[in-house]
Amino acid sequence: MDLPLSVLSQIAAILEKQGIRYVLVGSFASSIHGMFRSTADIDILADIHSEHVHPLFEALRNDFYLDEHVMRDAVVHQGSFNAIHFDSVFKVDIFIPKTDSFGLTQLDRRQLRMISPDRDETVFVATAEDTILAKLRWYRAGNETSNNQWNDVVGILGTSRRTLDFHYLRTWAGELGVTDLLEKALSHVREDSGK
């Protein structure tokens, strides 16, 4: 786990130095909020604009394999690109927020968190609520077949349910069309906890 955390810390520092708002999402975020799950990559949502592309490419190119044209295309089409760390071959997937307000809301609500109890570095992490919602959306988009996405959601709900903002969760679940999945996950957690 130490090497991925070093890569995460390096990427976060570069994005901050470039003045780019970012938030850690995906399995690393859900591990912070729920139960740890090893993953093959780091997922980051970053508010990168066309004027950021070349300076960011220059800042990353000595330590990461990446393609400036792919980066620019991702920004134009609100897609994603990856940066592969040369030394570890660990992959960082960087997603550009779509124009829907949920992506921007994740950036607005991000929280500064320590990346590990035994490390001093901090990164901006998606809130537990936004991580649940994003994973439910990915779960639905993948035809509801990903056990990893589902287990991440249940793990966060199980460990954080006393501190979650359920009004926010239900409001956004309705906006994103995942209300049924949220209620199913909540029911699953209630059954597991014997309540």
KAUR-V70869 format. One record per helix or strand of 3 or more residues. SS is the DSSP state (2 for helix, 1 for strand). FROM is the first residue (numbers start at 0). TO is the last residue. If there is no record, write none. Layout:
BEGIN
ss=(SS:SS)
from=(FROM:FROM)
to=(TO:TO)
END
This chain:
BEGIN
ss=(2:1:2:1:2:2:1:1:2:1:1:2:2:2:2)
from=(1:21:25:40:49:67:79:90:100:110:121:127:146:165:178)
to=(16:24:32:45:59:76:84:94:108:113:124:140:159:175:192)
END
